[in-house]
Amino acid sequence: MNGRQRAAGSALALVLVLVAALVIVAVASLCLGNRSLSPGFARHAIISDSDTPAAMIVTTLRLPRFVAALLVGASLAAAGALMQGITRNPLADPTLTGVVGGAAFAVVAVTVLRPAVPAAAYPFVALGGGLCAAALTFALAWRAQLSPLRLSLAGTAVAALGSAGIVSLMIAAGPQAGPLFYWLAGGLAGVGWQQVATVAPWTAAGLAAAFAGARVLNTLALGDDAAQSVGLDLLRWRLILGGIAVALSASVVAMAGPVGFVGLCVPHLARLALGTDCRRTLPIAALAGALLVAAADLVARTVAAPRELPVGFLTALVATPLLIAMIRRDIGAPA
């Protein structure tokens, strides 16, 4: 068995493990909560037209929330992989480059200042805020070339600016401050099929575009000189792939708030498991990100029931030790 076959076998084995874990989390998400249900009842509720209160818990509360968690995790993990690839910066992700902060600020601003704006417009609002934040971050970091250190510092500054703007708006929010505060911690409470239907097209299109750009990411990983020698337009492709990353992350921020660390740690884990070929690591990162957020949401609504913990708190709790371990391993720029 050659190296390529071994890599393909490892990828397949990892996919099977992640899918199996995701099935377990899916069953638990549908069955566990303030009212525990059997797997058989949950299955019957999904495939039947029953309108009993217990069936409605499954079909209108738990199932859309689980699907939303999948969308959030897959989007953030793929966006992080894209940003790390185009910048060759292991610390680049939608949070640390200011994209999530900009998207969150835009949503909070519209919620407080223009409450009549329909929820269906929020992904576009978040996209606008994320694009502005990304443009400002890259403008501040650019000095003839893109330095990973300058990008991290610029992203931190833009994220801090967004946080300051959010605090100012929260002071003026009045009764809206409570729900906004919980949303800013990252969570899926109250998410239903309407929000899922709004965000799902963004996630599907963004993931398809990200997977299609995997070969370009592999070429960018060779370095600017090598990429240009094979005719790659560096600026054009960085703008395209960066735009995809912003769209993926900003759209889910509009639904779940700024869930942190998923886009930072999950792509690293995928590379550690499978190597640096983005044709494998991008889909695996999306699948692992979906599993992480779905599991975090399950714990968030069950471990302290009937109260809920913020999903963002739990993803940070899981990701922080991983980030510390990666720092201790002195991970270099992704290839």
GUNU-688254 format. One line per 8 residues: number of its first residue (from 1); their letters; for each residue y, x, z of C-alpha. Coordinates in pm, 1 decimal, padded with zeros to 6 digits. Layout:
NUM = a = Y/X/Z; ... $
This chain:
1 = mngrqraa = 00000.0/00000.0/00000.0; 00332.8/00153.0/-00108.1; 00663.7/00138.2/00078.3; 00793.1/-00161.0/-00115.7; 00481.5/-00364.1/-00040.6; 00499.8/-00272.6/00328.5; 00865.0/-00378.9/00340.0; 00782.7/-00708.9/00170.6 $
9 = gsalalvl = 00496.3/-00765.2/00414.3; 00720.7/-00692.6/00712.5; 00984.1/-00931.8/00581.7; 00726.8/-01206.6/00530.7; 00582.5/-01156.6/00879.5; 00928.7/-01172.3/01033.6; 01011.4/-01487.9/00838.7; 00693.4/-01653.3/00965.4 $
17 = vlvaalvi = 00774.9/-01557.5/01325.2; 01131.2/-01687.4/01298.7; 01021.3/-02011.0/01133.3; 00757.3/-02067.7/01401.6; 01015.8/-02008.1/01674.3; 01258.1/-02240.8/01496.5; 00994.8/-02516.7/01484.2; 00939.0/-02480.5/01858.1 $
25 = vavaslcl = 01313.1/-02497.1/01925.3; 01344.5/-02798.5/01693.4; 01074.9/-02992.6/01879.4; 01227.2/-02901.8/02215.2; 01576.7/-02996.6/02095.8; 01459.1/-03342.9/01990.5; 01249.1/-03406.3/02300.2; 01440.5/-03252.1/02591.6 $
33 = gnrslspg = 01758.4/-03375.8/02753.4; 01878.1/-03626.4/03010.3; 01592.6/-03843.4/02884.4; 01274.9/-03658.6/02793.4; 01073.6/-03789.0/02499.4; 00735.4/-03700.7/02356.6; 00707.8/-03511.2/02025.3; 00518.2/-03806.9/01880.2 $
41 = farhaiis = 00795.4/-04048.1/01970.0; 01061.1/-03812.8/01825.9; 00869.0/-03790.2/01499.4; 00830.3/-04167.6/01484.2; 01201.6/-04216.7/01551.6; 01290.8/-03991.8/01258.0; 01058.9/-04144.7/00999.1; 01106.4/-04508.2/01108.0 $
49 = dsdtpaam = 01408.6/-04737.9/01108.3; 01384.9/-04810.8/01478.0; 01714.4/-04892.3/01647.0; 01592.4/-04878.9/02004.2; 01812.3/-04679.3/02244.7; 01552.5/-04401.0/02272.9; 01517.7/-04372.0/01895.6; 01895.9/-04364.3/01856.1 $
57 = ivttlrlp = 01910.5/-04072.0/02097.9; 01692.2/-03874.8/01856.8; 01844.0/-03979.4/01525.5; 02214.6/-04003.8/01608.8; 02256.5/-03748.3/01889.0; 01991.4/-03477.7/01900.7; 01891.6/-03440.5/01535.7; 02244.5/-03399.7/01391.7 $
65 = rfvaallv = 02330.0/-03162.1/01671.4; 02026.2/-02946.6/01592.6; 02113.7/-02943.1/01221.5; 02473.1/-02849.5/01310.3; 02345.0/-02557.5/01520.2; 02146.3/-02432.2/01220.6; 02454.7/-02448.4/00998.9; 02671.3/-02266.9/01253.1 $
73 = gaslaaag = 02422.7/-01987.9/01321.3; 02331.0/-01924.9/00958.5; 02695.6/-01925.4/00847.5; 02822.0/-01688.8/01116.6; 02533.2/-01444.3/01077.6; 02569.4/-01431.0/00698.4; 02947.9/-01394.7/00728.9; 02903.7/-01105.1/00970.0 $
81 = almqgitr = 02657.7/-00934.0/00737.0; 02901.6/-00969.8/00447.7; 03195.5/-00830.8/00643.3; 02995.4/-00536.8/00774.9; 02874.4/-00465.7/00422.6; 03205.3/-00476.8/00238.3; 03384.9/-00266.0/00499.7; 03090.9/-00042.8/00598.4 $
89 = npladptl = 03206.3/-00107.4/00953.4; 02938.8/-00194.2/01212.3; 03198.6/-00375.4/01425.3; 03325.2/-00605.7/01151.8; 03246.3/-00970.4/01205.8; 03434.9/-01301.4/01180.1; 03551.4/-01273.5/01542.7; 03661.6/-00910.2/01557.9 $
97 = tgvvggaa = 03844.7/-00922.4/01224.8; 04064.6/-01212.2/01338.4; 03914.2/-01470.2/01100.2; 03774.3/-01694.4/01373.3; 04095.7/-01667.3/01576.4; 04304.8/-01764.8/01274.7; 04078.5/-02056.1/01189.7; 04079.5/-02178.3/01551.0 $
105 = favvavtv = 04458.7/-02151.7/01570.9; 04498.1/-02356.8/01253.6; 04266.7/-02631.1/01381.6; 04438.0/-02644.5/01721.7; 04780.9/-02653.2/01556.7; 04687.0/-02947.2/01335.3; 04515.7/-03129.0/01623.8; 04820.2/-03098.2/01847.9 $
113 = lrpavpaa = 05102.1/-03127.3/01595.2; 04946.1/-03352.5/01329.4; 04679.9/-03563.4/01505.2; 04669.4/-03811.6/01216.2; 04501.4/-03555.4/00986.7; 04142.5/-03676.1/00920.8; 03849.4/-03473.0/01049.5; 03722.6/-03425.6/00691.4 $
121 = aypfvalg = 04025.1/-03204.5/00625.2; 03953.0/-02969.3/00915.1; 03729.4/-02727.5/00718.0; 04016.1/-02681.2/00471.3; 04259.7/-02630.0/00759.9; 04028.0/-02375.0/00919.5; 03977.2/-02201.3/00584.6; 04352.3/-02166.0/00539.4 $
129 = gglcaaal = 04392.6/-02021.2/00887.5; 04098.3/-01786.2/00840.8; 04225.1/-01661.0/00504.9; 04572.7/-01594.7/00646.0; 04425.3/-01405.9/00941.8; 04193.4/-01203.6/00715.9; 04478.7/-01117.8/00479.7; 04695.8/-01002.6/00770.1 $
137 = tfalawra = 04412.1/-00794.9/00918.2; 04334.7/-00618.3/00591.0; 04704.2/-00566.1/00516.3; 04755.2/-00398.9/00853.0; 04440.0/-00187.1/00818.7; 04487.5/-00073.0/00459.5; 04618.4/00282.4/00413.4; 04496.2/00396.5/00068.4 $
145 = qlsplrls = 04148.7/00309.1/00192.9; 03989.9/00083.5/00454.3; 03928.2/00271.1/00778.1; 03672.5/00109.2/01014.0; 03883.6/00210.8/01314.5; 04205.1/00066.0/01170.5; 04020.1/-00250.7/01070.0; 03892.2/-00300.1/01425.1 $
153 = lagtavaa = 04235.4/-00238.5/01576.3; 04410.0/-00465.6/01326.0; 04150.7/-00738.9/01375.0; 04190.8/-00717.9/01752.0; 04567.6/-00748.0/01715.6; 04542.9/-01048.7/01483.7; 04286.4/-01214.3/01711.6; 04519.2/-01160.2/02008.8 $
161 = lgsagivs = 04807.1/-01311.6/01811.8; 04594.4/-01616.5/01734.0; 04495.2/-01649.0/02100.9; 04858.5/-01632.9/02207.8; 04945.6/-01906.7/01960.4; 04658.2/-02121.9/02086.8; 04773.4/-02083.4/02448.2; 05124.9/-02189.2/02349.8 $
169 = lmiaagpq = 04991.2/-02497.0/02173.5; 04759.8/-02583.4/02462.9; 05056.9/-02589.8/02700.0; 05216.0/-02855.3/02479.9; 04891.7/-03042.7/02415.3; 04904.2/-03270.9/02719.0; 04594.7/-03494.0/02744.3; 04440.5/-03322.3/02440.6 $
177 = agplfywl = 04414.1/-02993.0/02628.9; 04085.5/-03080.6/02803.0; 03875.1/-03147.4/02489.8; 04041.8/-02858.3/02308.9; 03962.9/-02620.2/02593.2; 03593.7/-02707.9/02573.9; 03598.3/-02681.5/02192.8; 03756.0/-02335.4/02215.5 $
185 = agglagvg = 03462.2/-02216.5/02427.4; 03232.8/-02303.2/02136.2; 03005.9/-02602.3/02156.5; 02839.7/-02885.4/01969.6; 02895.7/-03174.0/02210.8; 02975.9/-03492.7/02021.4; 02882.4/-03352.0/01680.4; 02726.5/-03618.1/01458.2 $
193 = wqqvatva = 02619.2/-03675.7/01101.9; 02979.7/-03708.9/00980.4; 03066.0/-03353.9/01086.9; 02735.5/-03222.2/00952.3; 02794.8/-03388.3/00614.7; 03143.5/-03235.2/00600.0; 03032.3/-02879.8/00674.3; 02687.9/-02870.6/00505.7 $
201 = pwtaagla = 02821.4/-02828.2/00148.2; 03034.4/-02533.4/00260.5; 02735.1/-02368.4/00425.6; 02500.0/-02431.5/00132.4; 02745.8/-02299.7/-00125.2; 02849.7/-02006.2/00092.2; 02493.4/-01896.1/00166.4; 02393.7/-01924.6/-00198.9 $
209 = aafagarv = 02692.0/-01712.1/-00300.1; 02622.2/-01459.2/-00023.1; 02256.9/-01418.3/-00126.6; 02365.0/-01379.9/-00489.4; 02596.5/-01096.4/-00385.2; 02326.3/-00898.4/-00204.9; 02285.2/-00650.9/-00491.1; 02658.4/-00583.1/-00490.4 $
217 = lntlalgd = 02645.0/-00516.0/-00115.5; 02366.4/-00265.7/-00175.4; 02582.7/-00089.6/-00432.4; 02886.2/-00087.6/-00201.0; 02671.4/00073.8/00065.8; 02634.1/00382.8/-00154.0; 03003.3/00461.9/-00107.5; 03313.9/00395.4/-00312.8 $
225 = daaqsvgl = 03265.2/00685.5/-00553.1; 02904.5/00595.2/-00630.1; 02988.4/00226.0/-00668.2; 03272.0/00300.7/-00909.4; 03050.1/00536.9/-01108.7; 02823.9/00242.8/-01200.1; 03121.2/00030.9/-01304.1; 03169.9/-00181.4/-00992.6 $
233 = dllrwrli = 03521.5/-00320.9/-00943.1; 03555.8/-00249.4/-00572.3; 03868.6/-00452.2/-00498.4; 03749.5/-00755.9/-00692.6; 03408.5/-00768.0/-00526.4; 03545.3/-00702.6/-00179.0; 03785.7/-00991.6/-00223.4; 03508.3/-01219.7/-00354.1 $
241 = lggiaval = 03258.2/-01134.9/-00081.9; 03528.3/-01137.3/00185.1; 03638.9/-01481.6/00069.5; 03280.3/-01606.2/00097.5; 03257.5/-01468.8/00451.4; 03583.7/-01636.2/00550.3; 03474.1/-01970.4/00402.9; 03139.0/-01955.6/00583.6 $
249 = sasvvama = 03285.5/-01874.4/00922.8; 03599.4/-02088.5/00905.2; 03416.0/-02404.9/00803.3; 03182.2/-02396.0/01103.2; 03468.5/-02311.1/01339.7; 03617.2/-02647.7/01244.2; 03300.4/-02815.0/01375.6; 03180.0/-02601.2/01665.3 $
257 = gpvgfvgl = 03477.0/-02392.8/01771.7; 03480.1/-02012.3/01789.2; 03116.5/-01928.7/01870.6; 03125.1/-01555.0/01922.5; 02900.6/-01252.3/01873.5; 02652.1/-01416.3/01633.7; 02803.2/-01246.4/01329.8; 02825.6/-00914.3/01511.6 $
265 = cvphlarl = 02477.6/-00868.1/01656.8; 02237.0/-01064.6/01435.7; 02295.9/-00859.4/01115.7; 02233.6/-00540.8/01315.3; 01902.2/-00675.9/01440.6; 01800.9/-00770.6/01086.6; 01875.9/-00418.0/00964.3; 01686.8/-00261.9/01253.7 $
273 = algtdcrr = 01383.9/-00476.6/01169.0; 01385.3/-00449.6/00789.1; 01605.3/-00162.4/00682.7; 01922.1/-00172.9/00479.9; 01829.9/-00372.6/00169.1; 02067.7/-00671.2/00180.9; 01836.6/-00874.2/-00042.8; 01607.4/-00897.2/00261.0 $
281 = tlpiaala = 01844.0/-00860.5/00555.8; 02092.6/-01129.3/00449.9; 01840.3/-01418.6/00442.5; 01670.1/-01290.5/00758.1; 02006.3/-01264.5/00935.7; 02092.0/-01622.3/00837.0; 01756.3/-01747.5/00965.4; 01783.5/-01549.6/01289.9 $
289 = gallvaaa = 02141.3/-01667.8/01342.2; 02030.9/-02027.9/01300.6; 01755.7/-01973.0/01557.6; 01993.2/-01807.2/01805.3; 02254.0/-02084.7/01799.3; 01993.0/-02362.6/01803.2; 01823.3/-02206.7/02105.8; 02157.8/-02148.5/02277.4 $
297 = dlvartva = 02257.3/-02510.9/02220.5; 01925.6/-02631.0/02361.9; 01980.0/-02425.9/02678.0; 02345.7/-02530.2/02695.3; 02266.7/-02899.9/02724.4; 01950.9/-02879.5/02936.4; 01976.5/-02595.5/03187.9; 02255.4/-02760.5/03390.4 $
305 = aprelpvg = 02201.3/-03124.9/03286.0; 02377.4/-03363.4/03295.0; 02657.3/-03108.9/03253.0; 02679.4/-02889.5/02943.4; 02752.9/-02521.4/02913.9; 02955.2/-02388.4/02620.5; 02734.4/-02252.2/02343.9; 02977.3/-01964.1/02294.5 $
313 = fltalvat = 02922.3/-01857.3/02653.8; 02546.7/-01840.5/02602.5; 02561.6/-01653.0/02271.6; 02792.2/-01400.1/02436.9; 02551.5/-01373.5/02730.9; 02264.0/-01295.3/02493.7; 02460.5/-01073.2/02258.9; 02641.1/-00855.2/02513.8 $
321 = plliamir = 02330.0/-00662.2/02625.7; 02232.6/-00620.5/02260.3; 02578.7/-00488.1/02179.2; 02563.6/-00243.9/02470.3; 02221.4/-00124.6/02354.5; 02351.9/-00074.2/02001.1; 02646.8/00125.7/02131.8; 02410.4/00344.5/02329.9 $
329 = rdigapa = 02201.3/00399.2/02014.7; 02522.7/00509.8/01839.1; 02467.5/00289.3/01537.2; 02653.4/00413.6/01235.6; 02801.8/00219.5/00952.0; 02565.0/-00022.9/00783.6; 02414.0/00075.4/00456.8 $
